[in-house]
């Protein structure tokens, strides 16, 4: 069969032709930013494809779909593969244009559009925070009058916590209006308001192949949230232990939510569940793709599998690696975000016991700005251990070490008074 691969993330570690196997043909349309500038690396990344097109301005560019349609008319595609959140609907539209199997537009919309998703989930009796669509100021003020502050306002089709606002008072409302001029247009904004609830975030990651759930395992972010990293605070996450009392209730709720949605036969998923102050579970949302922010690497360390590989091999009819019923070891991550200023010093190696991998994502001299996404980072660690307690201890020690060892000074030239970040 002939597969069209839409890609916007770095191709190293994504050998789609190898995962699909020699019996299939792969054609790649990729974002130019995903391909290395180093000739040898670039050659290795693009090896094995029957045809490759490297496209600038890939994000939301309708010419990507136009090129795909032209290639289909010439050769014909049997399947479409897309791993990114922002290509889920694009791939679904192409499948319908090509007349090939896979996630259709109705399914992709239910996972991408948070309003559509929550309406389906509410009808199925899934516990949710109060929510409402926001197209204009009247909608927003009506929701605030009904629910009170604080209120979360987010794009209906966003990702990575981009453009998510927590409104605590009328001044925050004014700031939102300044950021969203579409609230004043006749067509209105594509926003969703939700009642903010204090919570511990539990995310659930997994995969379904041919209708069978192969993996569904929760992780906790403890006292960190996806919005913290945009405020310059570290984000961490750790797999739950197999005997954690949250494990079965969280998986049961996630299973009910997926059963209510129009799911494809084979898909990865990343769900978010709130554990509120009264220890009640409230479902937030679910995406039909791999979780971001190095979650893939945590699952590799914990379960010994690469989830995108399992997914693509399954689509190609190849037997993927077996997925253990429980983690072989507990794993976790911590992301160290940028803070405004110039990066003066950042360590190259991490001496903290229990840290499996430390990565420096920025070099001294880099001018830093606040994170816009919940996955932006200047440093990161992956930790492993026998229990969640061991892993979280290593992550806490790594954070303290990183903050002692990293220096960010105000300004853009690395000079002037300042303290270590």
C-alpha positions in Angstrom: 0.0 0.0 0.0 1.0 3.6 -0.5 1.1 5.9 2.6 1.1 9.6 2.8 3.0 10.9 5.8 2.3 14.4 7.0 5.1 15.5 9.4 6.0 18.7 11.3 8.3 17.4 14.1 12.0 16.5 13.9 12.4 13.4 11.7 15.2 11.9 13.8 13.6 9.0 15.6 10.7 8.9 13.2 11.8 6.3 10.6 8.3 5.9 9.0 9.5 3.7 6.1 11.1 1.3 8.5 8.0 1.2 10.7 5.7 0.6 7.7 8.0 -2.1 6.2 9.4 -2.9 2.8 6.0 -4.1 1.5 4.6 -0.5 1.7 5.6 2.8 -0.1 5.8 6.0 2.0 5.5 9.5 0.6 6.5 12.4 2.9 5.3 15.9 3.1 7.2 17.6 5.9 7.7 20.9 7.4 11.1 22.3 6.5 11.9 23.0 10.2 11.6 19.2 10.8 14.6 18.4 8.5 18.2 18.8 9.7 20.4 21.3 7.9 23.3 18.9 8.3 23.7 17.0 4.9 24.4 13.6 6.4 21.7 13.8 9.0 19.2 15.2 6.4 20.1 12.3 4.1 19.4 9.7 6.8 16.2 11.4 7.8 14.8 11.4 4.2 16.0 7.9 3.3 13.5 5.2 2.3 10.7 7.4 1.0 9.4 7.0 -2.5 8.9 10.8 -2.7 9.7 13.7 -0.4 8.5 17.3 -0.5 9.9 19.8 2.1 7.5 22.7 2.6 8.0 26.0 4.3 5.2 27.6 6.2 3.7 24.2 6.9 1.4 25.2 9.8 -2.2 25.6 8.6 -1.0 26.1 5.0 -3.7 24.9 2.6 -1.1 24.3 -0.1 0.0 21.2 1.9 -3.4 19.7 1.3 -3.3 20.9 -2.4 0.0 19.2 -2.9 -1.2 16.0 -1.3 -4.3 16.0 -3.5 -2.1 16.5 -6.6 0.2 13.6 -5.6 -2.9 11.4 -4.9 -4.2 12.0 -8.4 -0.8 11.0 -9.9 -0.3 7.9 -7.8 -3.1 7.2 -5.4 -2.7 6.9 -1.6 -4.2 4.1 0.5 -3.7 5.6 3.9 -2.7 8.9 5.5 -0.5 9.2 8.7 -0.3 12.3 10.8 1.1 12.4 14.4 0.7 16.1 15.2 -2.2 17.7 17.0 -2.4 20.3 14.3 -2.5 17.8 11.4 -5.3 15.6 12.8 -8.1 17.5 11.0 -6.0 18.1 7.9 -5.3 14.3 7.6 -9.0 13.5 8.1 -10.0 15.9 5.3 -7.5 14.3 3.0 -8.8 10.8 3.8 -12.3 11.8 2.9 -11.0 13.5 -0.3 -9.0 10.3 -1.2 -11.8 7.9 -0.1 -9.5 5.9 2.2 -10.0 4.4 5.7 -8.9 6.0 8.9 -10.0 8.7 11.3 -12.7 10.8 9.5 -13.6 14.4 9.9 -16.4 13.8 12.4 -14.0 11.8 14.7 -11.2 14.3 14.3 -13.5 17.2 15.0 -14.8 15.5 18.2 -11.2 15.3 19.4 -9.9 18.7 18.2 -12.9 20.9 19.0 -13.2 21.1 22.8 -16.8 22.4 22.6 -17.9 19.5 20.4 -16.1 17.1 22.6 -17.6 18.4 25.9 -21.1 18.3 24.5 -20.6 14.6 23.5 -19.1 13.8 26.9 -21.8 15.7 28.9 -24.5 13.8 27.0 -22.8 10.6 28.1 -22.8 11.6 31.7 -19.0 12.2 32.0 -18.2 14.6 34.9 -17.0 17.9 33.6 -16.4 21.4 34.8 -19.1 23.9 33.8 -18.4 25.2 30.3 -19.8 27.4 27.6 -18.8 28.6 24.1 -17.6 32.2 24.0 -18.0 34.1 20.7 -18.2 37.6 22.1 -18.1 39.7 25.3 -21.7 39.1 26.1 -21.1 35.3 26.1 -18.1 35.8 28.4 -19.8 38.1 30.9 -22.8 35.9 31.0 -20.7 32.9 31.9 -18.8 34.8 34.6 -22.1 36.1 36.1 -23.3 32.5 36.3 -20.1 30.8 37.5 -18.1 33.6 39.1 -14.3 34.0 39.0 -11.9 32.4 38.3 -12.7 31.3 34.8 -10.5 29.6 32.2 -10.8 30.8 28.5 -9.1 28.7 25.8 -9.2 28.2 22.1 -11.6 25.5 21.0 -9.0 24.0 18.8 -5.8 24.9 20.6 -2.9 22.8 21.8 0.1 22.9 24.2 -1.8 25.4 26.6 -1.2 28.1 23.9 -3.4 31.1 24.4 -5.0 29.8 27.6 -6.1 32.5 30.0 -7.2 32.3 33.6 -9.4 35.2 34.5 -9.5 36.3 38.2 -11.1 39.7 37.9 -12.4 42.4 35.5 -8.9 43.5 34.7 -8.1 40.0 33.4 -11.2 40.3 31.2 -9.9 43.5 29.7 -6.6 41.8 29.0 -8.4 39.0 27.2 -10.3 41.5 25.1 -7.1 43.2 24.1 -5.6 39.8 23.1 -8.7 38.6 21.2 -10.0 41.2 18.9 -12.1 38.5 17.3 -14.4 38.8 20.3 -15.6 42.0 18.7 -16.3 40.7 15.2 -19.6 39.7 13.6 -18.3 36.1 13.2 -17.1 36.0 16.8 -14.3 34.1 18.5 -13.8 30.4 18.6 -13.2 30.2 22.4 -14.4 28.1 25.3 -14.9 29.2 28.8 -14.7 26.8 31.8 -15.1 27.2 35.5 -11.6 27.0 37.0 -11.3 24.3 39.7 -8.3 23.7 41.9 -6.9 20.4 41.0 -4.1 17.9 40.6 -3.7 17.0 36.9 -3.5 13.4 36.0 -2.8 12.7 32.3 -3.6 9.3 30.7 -1.6 8.1 27.7 -2.2 5.0 25.6 -3.1 3.4 22.3 -5.9 1.4 20.8 -5.1 -0.9 17.8 -7.9 -2.6 15.8 -10.3 -1.7 18.5 -8.2 -3.2 21.4 -6.8 -1.1 24.1 -3.1 -2.0 24.3 -2.0 0.7 26.8 -3.9 3.1 29.1 -1.7 4.4 32.0 -2.0 7.5 34.1 0.7 9.9 35.2 0.4 12.7 37.8 1.8 16.2 37.5 1.6 16.5 41.3 1.7 20.1 42.3 2.6 21.4 38.9 0.3 22.4 36.0 0.6 23.0 32.3 0.1 26.7 32.9 3.0 26.8 35.5 5.7 26.6 32.9 4.3 29.7 31.2 4.9 31.5 34.5 8.5 30.3 34.7 7.9 27.4 37.0 9.0 23.8 36.3 6.6 21.2 35.1 6.9 17.6 36.2 5.1 14.3 35.7 5.5 10.8 36.9 3.8 7.4 36.1 1.5 6.1 38.8 2.6 3.0 40.7 0.7 -0.2 39.8 -0.9 -0.2 43.3 -1.9 3.5 43.3 -5.6 3.8 44.4 -6.1 6.4 41.6 -5.1 4.0 38.9 -8.3 2.1 38.3 -10.8 5.0 38.8 -8.8 7.2 36.4 -8.6 4.5 33.8 -12.3 3.7 34.2 -13.3 7.3 33.6 -11.0 7.6 30.6 -12.4 4.5 29.1 -16.0 5.8 29.5 -15.0 9.1 27.8 -13.4 7.3 24.9 -16.4 5.0 24.6 -18.6 8.1 24.2 -16.5 9.6 21.4 -16.4 8.6 17.7 -13.0 6.9 17.9 -11.1 5.3 14.9 -10.1 1.7 15.1 -6.5 2.5 15.7 -5.3 5.7 17.5 -3.1 7.0 20.2 -4.6 9.2 22.9 -3.6 11.7 25.6 -6.3 12.5 28.1 -6.4 14.9 31.1 -8.3 14.2 34.3 -8.6 16.7 37.2 -8.5 15.4 40.8 -10.3 18.3 42.6 -9.9 19.5 46.2 -12.5 17.0 47.4 -10.7 14.1 45.7 -13.3 13.8 43.0 -12.4 13.1 39.4 -13.4 15.6 36.7 -12.7 14.8 33.1 -11.0 17.7 31.2 -10.3 16.6 27.6 -8.7 14.0 25.4 -6.7 14.2 22.1 -6.3 11.5 19.5 -2.5 11.7 19.4 0.7 11.1 21.4 1.1 13.3 24.4 3.8 16.0 24.1 6.4 17.4 26.4 8.6 14.2 26.5 5.7 12.0 27.6 6.8 9.6 24.8 10.2 9.2 26.4 8.7 8.5 29.8 6.6 5.7 28.3 9.7 4.4 26.5 11.6 4.2 29.9 8.6 2.8 31.8 7.2 0.3 29.3 10.0 -0.3 26.9 8.0 0.7 23.8 7.8 3.7 21.4 4.2 4.5 21.1 4.3 6.2 17.7 6.2 3.1 16.4 3.5 0.8 17.8 0.9 3.0 16.1 2.5 3.2 12.7 3.5 -0.5 12.6 -0.1 -1.4 13.4 -1.3 0.8 10.6 1.1 -1.0 8.3 -0.1 -4.5 9.4 3.2 -5.2 11.0 3.4 -6.8 14.4 4.5 -4.1 16.9 6.3 -4.9 20.1 4.3 -6.3 23.0 3.1 -3.7 25.5 3.6 -4.8 29.2 0.5 -4.8 31.3 2.3 -2.7 34.0 5.4 -0.5 33.8 8.7 -2.3 33.9 9.9 0.6 36.0 8.5 3.9 37.1 9.6 7.0 35.0 9.0 10.7 35.1 10.1 14.0 33.6 10.7 17.6 34.6 10.8 20.5 32.2 12.8 23.6 33.2 11.2 26.6 31.4 12.8 29.9 30.2 12.6 33.1 32.1 13.0 36.6 30.7 16.6 37.6 30.4 19.9 36.4 28.9 21.1 32.9 29.7 24.5 33.3 31.2 25.3 29.8 32.5 23.6 26.4 32.2 25.1 23.0 33.1 26.1 20.4 30.6 25.6 17.3 32.8 23.5 16.3 35.7 25.0 14.6 38.8 21.7 13.8 40.6 21.2 10.1 41.3 18.1 8.6 39.6 18.3 10.9 36.6 18.4 8.8 33.4 18.8 11.6 30.9 19.5 15.3 31.2 19.2 17.6 28.1 20.3 21.2 27.7 18.0 22.9 25.2 19.6 26.3 25.2 23.2 27.7 25.1 24.8 30.5 27.1 24.1 33.8 25.5 20.6 32.9 24.4 18.1 35.8 24.9 15.1 34.2 26.6 11.4 35.1 26.6 8.5 33.6 28.6 7.3 30.2 27.4 4.2 30.4 25.2 3.6 26.6 25.2 3.5 24.1 28.1 6.3 22.2 26.5 8.9 25.0 26.1 12.1 24.4 28.1 15.8 25.3 28.4 16.6 22.1 30.2 14.9 18.8 31.0 15.4 15.5 32.9 14.0 12.0 32.7 14.2 10.0 35.9 13.6 6.3 36.6 13.1 4.3 39.8 11.3 1.5 41.5 8.4 3.7 42.8 6.8 7.0 42.1 8.3 8.3 45.4 11.8 7.5 44.2 11.3 9.2 40.9 9.7 12.3 42.3 12.5 12.6 44.8 15.1 12.5 42.0 13.0 15.1 40.0 12.9 17.5 43.0 16.6 17.2 43.6 17.3 17.8 39.9 15.1 20.9 39.9 17.0 22.3 42.9 20.3 21.5 41.3 19.3 23.1 38.0 18.2 26.3 39.7 21.5 26.5 41.6 23.5 25.9 38.5 21.7 28.1 35.9 22.1 31.8 35.7 19.7 34.1 33.9 20.3 37.9 34.1 18.0 40.7 33.1 18.5 42.3 29.8 19.7 41.1 26.4 23.4 41.3 26.8 24.0 39.1 29.9 25.2 42.0 32.0 23.8 43.8 34.9 22.7 42.7 38.3 20.7 39.5 38.6 20.5 36.2 40.4 20.5 32.6 39.5 17.2 31.3 38.1 
